[in-house]
Amino acid sequence: MKISTKGRYAVRLMYDLAMHHTGDWIALKDISRRQEISVKYLEQIVRQLSIRGYLKSLRGPKGGYQLSRDPKDYTIYEILKITEGSLQPVACLDDEVNQCDRYHECPTIEIWEGLGQVIEEYLSAITLEDIVNKARIKGGNDYVI
């Protein structure tokens, strides 16, 4: 499994919003500068996250973006699922009900199901708050991940 650039940038965007979670609206140009990601790319990501209710937005000169929940309430798994779609290690596990004709005879399916479960559990155990706390320990408010 390989996380796409969009997935990595989504985590960085959400981290930045969590790091600056003060109640003020945060402009994409500020996130772009701090995270070294183009505003155009960030616009694509915020669209996906806003549709799913992860972000609030305000238009206008004093506008920008905010997290719609506390940083402790976002996991890396749920953020990546939005941008990546499936985080399963093999395509046959992408659907809720496995569509593979060989599923019941597959000698390796338990390996892939187990790996998928490990990935989900690991990424679900990490919140934006965890990343912010680590960044602050490393000594900076504008830490770039």
N, C-alpha and C positions, 0 to 999 in steps of 0.2 A: 504494500500500500504506500502510495506517495501522496502527500498533501500538496495541493496546487498552490500556486502563487496567490490566487484569490483567497484561498482558505487561510494561508499564513497572514496575508494582509488584513483579513477580517478580524483575526485574533489581535493583531497589532492595533487596529482601529478601536476595537472594543476595550483593549487594555488602556489606550490613550484616554478614551472617554472615562474609564474607571479611575484612572490616575488623577484626572482633573474633574472629578465628580463633586462639584461644589454647589450645584443648583444653577450655575450660569450656563448660558448657551455657548457651545464651542463650535467655532467656524471650521469648516473643512480645510481652509488654507492653513490654519494653525496646526491641525493634525498632520497635514501634508508636510509642513516644515519640520515638525518634530520627528515624524516617523519616516521621512524621506520617501514618501509615496505620492505619486501625482494626484492632483485633485480629481482629474478625470477618472482615474481608477477607483478612487475612494467613492465617487458619485455612484458608480455601478454597485459597489458593496453596500452603501447605505440604503440604496433602493431596496435591495433584497432584505436587509435587516429591518427596515422600517415597515415593509409590507407584513412581516411576521410579528410586528409589535415589539421588537427589541429596542427600538430607538424612538424618541420623540423628536420632532423637528419644528422649527419656527422660521418662517421666511422673513426676509427683510435685512436691513443693515445691522441690526443687533441680534439677528437670528443665528441659527446653528443647530447643533444636535446635542441631545442628552440621552443617557441611558433611561429606559422606562422603568427599570427596577434597580435595586441596590446591587453593587458589584458581587456581593456574596451569593446572589440568586442567579448568576449566569455560569454555566459550565462550559469548558472548552469543547466538550462533545457536542452540545446543542448548537454552538456557534458554527462549528465545522460542518455539522449536518446541513445547515442552511446553504452554505457555499459549495460543499462537496457533493451533496445529495447523500449517497450511501457511503458509509465508512467500512463496509464489509470487505474482507480480503479477497473474495471471489464473487463474480457476477451472479452466480446462481443463488446467492443469499440476499440479493438486493430486494426482492419482493417479500412481503409479509408471509405469504404462503409460497414455498419453494415450487417453482414451475419446471424444474429439471426432471426429465423422464427417468433419469438414473438415480435420483435422490435416494430412494429406499435401498438401492443396491450399492451405493457409492462407498467404497472402503475408506475414503479420505474426508468425507463430509464432517466427521466429528473434529478433525484437525481444524478445518476452516471455521466451523461454528465456535469452537473454543477460542480461536484467535480473535474472531469478531467480538466475542464476549470480553476477552481481556482488554481489547482496544476500547470498547465502550466503558468498561468499569474504570480503566485508568483515566481516560479523558473526562469522565463524569465526576471524578474525584477532585478535579482541579477547577477552581473558580477564578473569576477575574480578581476577586479580592486576594486570593493566594498569590497571583502574579504581581499585583500592586505591592503587597507586603514584601515579597522578595526583592522587588525593584528598589523599594525604599531602604531596605537593609543594605543593598549594594551602593546606595548613596546618591540617589538622584530622582527628581520628579519627572524628568524628561528622558528617562532610560529608554533606549530603543531596543526592542526585542527582535 
